[in-house]
Amino acid sequence: MLLKFLSIFLLLAVGIVLILGIGTLFKGGKDSKKYSNKLMQLRVLLQFIAIIALVGFAYFFKN
């Protein structure tokens, strides 16, 4: 149950950061230059963590 919660949490975190990054990018202006690139870097990091976690879960809990 904890693994399902962690998997869903990681995927939602990636989705939220992606939406925030795209929204900031299309908004434009001063905030876009400041935050858009940082949000996309955070998304890549969260995606990496989510993929490693999901692959690890699949490997260790294959039945």
N, C-alpha and C positions, 0 to 999 in steps of 0.2 A: 504494500500500500504506500509506503514511504517513497519507494522508487517511482511509482506512478505519479505521485504528487511532485516529486523533484523533476521528473521528465516534463510534465505539463508546465511547471513553473519556469523551467529553462526555455521552453518553446514560446511561452507567452512573453517572457522577458525579451527574447529576440524580436518577436513581432511588434511589441510596444516601442522598442528602440528604433526599429525600422520605420514605423509610422511617424514617430517624432522626427527622425532624420529627414525623411522625404518631405514632411510638412515644413520643416525649417528651410530646406533647400528651395522649395517652391515659394515660400514666403518672401525670400530675398531680403535685401537690405543689410544693415549692420549685423543683426543677429545671425543671419545666414552665414556670413563669413566666419563668425566666431564659433558657432556651435555645430553647424552641419557636418563638417569634417570630423569633429570629435565624436559626434553621435554615430557616424558611420564606422569609425574605428572601434567604438564600443560594441557596435553590432557584430563586427567581424570577430572580436574577442569572445562575445557571448555565443556566437555560432560555433566557434571552435570548441568552447567548453561543452556546449550542448551535444555536438557530434561525438566528442570523446566520451561523454557520459553515456549517451545512448548506445554507442558501439560497445562500451564496457558492460553495460547492463545486458545487452544481447549476448555477449560472449560468456559472461559468468553465470547467467541464468537461463541458458538454453536447456530446454527439457525435451 
